[in-house]
Amino acid sequence: MKLDYGSGRQPKTGFKSSDFCGAPNYDFYIKDYKVLDTEDKSCDVIHCRNVIHHIPEEDLPLLFAEFKRLLKDDGELIISEPREEFHKQNLILDLIWYRFLVNDDKIMIPYKYVNYKKYLVDFEKISSYDEYNNEIITFRKVPIKDEAERIRTARAGFWQPKQAIQETTKVDV
């Protein structure tokens, strides 16, 4: 299954839709970051566009744990979020849109930029590109073989597959 997480007013074509509002025009309802009525490892791809910056930082581990639960091993997570240098511009647009045009006070407005990537401890980046003011990054779910290693490095605030660690720690002489 291909899932559009937090579809909002423009669900992605070719994906099952899901949203927090639970309106009947969505395929799935999201409650407490969990996509209800879905099985573990049921998604090949999860698309998440302009959602993460509306999630409180302390809830990001819950969100990414849900993505981990939903994705098959080696499943892909595609995230499109405003780049840091466009945070203030995006903040103004969010305030106009959510507080004045659609008057939706349930949506959290991100007053400060949060580097959500540091919470992606169970994923490896496979590609990225910029589209307008957003960075679109594709991650792959990495099956963890050594859970103790993942927990140690996650507590330190980051995790990289062993191969990436070896590549970044090589010293040129």
N, C-alpha and C positions, 0 to 999 in steps of 0.2 A: 504494500500500500504506500502511496505517496500522500503525505499529510501536510496541509498548510496550517501551521500552529498560529493561532491568533489572527484569523483571516480578516477580521474587521469588515469594512464596507466593500472591500475588493478582493474576494477569494481568488486564489491563483488557479488559473485554468488547468485542468488535468489532475488536480489534487483534491483530496477530501478536505472539506472545510471544518474548522473548529474555532470556537470563540468563547470568551468569558461571559458574554451576555446571555447565551443559551437560547437565542431566538430560533424558531423552528426552521428557518432557512439554512441552518448549518447542519453538517453531518454529525458533528460531535460537540459536546458541551465541555468546557474546561472549568474545573472547580479546584481551587487551591493548587493550581498549576498542573493538576492531573487531568488528562484527557479521559473522560469517563467512557465506559463500555468499550475499551480497547484492551487487547491482549499484549502481554510482554512480547517483545521482538516481533511486532506486527508491521513495522514500517521499514521500507527500503530507503526512503528519503523523507526528511522533515525539512520544510521550508519555513523560515521564521523571519518575516520582514517588518522592521520598525516596531518591534514588540519589546525587546530586551531592555531598552532604555526607559521603559515605563514600569519595569519591575524593580522593587526596592532591592538594594544591594544585598541585604541580609537574606533575601529569598532566592538569589541566583543559584545557590547550591541545590535547592529544591527543584528549580526549573531544569537545570542540567541533569539532575538525577532522573527526572521524568523523560527527558530526551534519551538518556541511556537505557531506560527501561523499554521504551517504545521501539528503539532502533534494533534491527538485526545486527549481528556481528558484521563488521565492515560496512554498516549502513552509513549513509551520508546525511550530514546536517548542514544546511545552507542558511547562513545568517546574513542578513542585509541590515546594517545599522549605520546611522550617521557617523562620519569620521569625527575624531576629536576636534579638529580645527573648525568644524561647522556646528559645534555644540550650541553656542550662543544663538546662532541663526535659527537652528532647529527649535530651541527653547521658545523663541518668540513665535514661531509658527505653531508650535504645540499650544501655547497659551491662547493665541487667537482662535485656533480651531476648537480645542476642547473646552475652553472657558467662555467663549463668546459665540462662535458659530453654531456648534452642536450642543453646547451647554451640558457637557458630560463631566461631572465632578468625580466620577468613580475612577477615571484614568489618572494615574499618578504622573505628575509633571516633574521631569528630572531637572532640578535646578543646578546640579553639579554633574560633571562627566564622570562615569564609572567605567573603568577598564574591565569589562565583562570577561575578556579572554582569559584572565588569570584563574577563572573558575571552571574552565573547560578541561578538567584534569583527566577525563576519560576519552579525550578526542585528540587527534592530530590534524594539523592544518595540511590540506593537500593543494589548495589554490586560493588565490585572492585577486581581486581587481576592483577598481574604483568605477562607480557609475554615478554621475552627478555628484551629490554630496555624500553618498553612501559608499561604504566598503562592503563588498560582497565576498564572504569567505566560505569556502567549502571545507568542512571537517569530516573526518572519518572516525567512526567509533572504533576504538582499539580494545580488543579483548585483553583484559589484564590477566597475565599468568602469575604474577607475583603480587598478591594483594597487599602484603606487608610493605613492599616498595611503594606502591601507589599511595597508601595511607601516609607513609613518612613524607613523601615529596608533596602530597596534597596539603599537608599541614604547613609545609614551608611556603605554600602559596603558588606553586607551579608544578607541572608534571610534563615530562617529555618522554617519548619512547626511548629505550636504551640507545638505539641507533642514532637518534638525533643528539643525545647527550654526548656520545662518542665523537660525532662530527663537530660539535661546537666546542669541544674541549681539546681538539688537536692543536698542537702548537707548531707553528712553522719555524724552522731553525735556519 
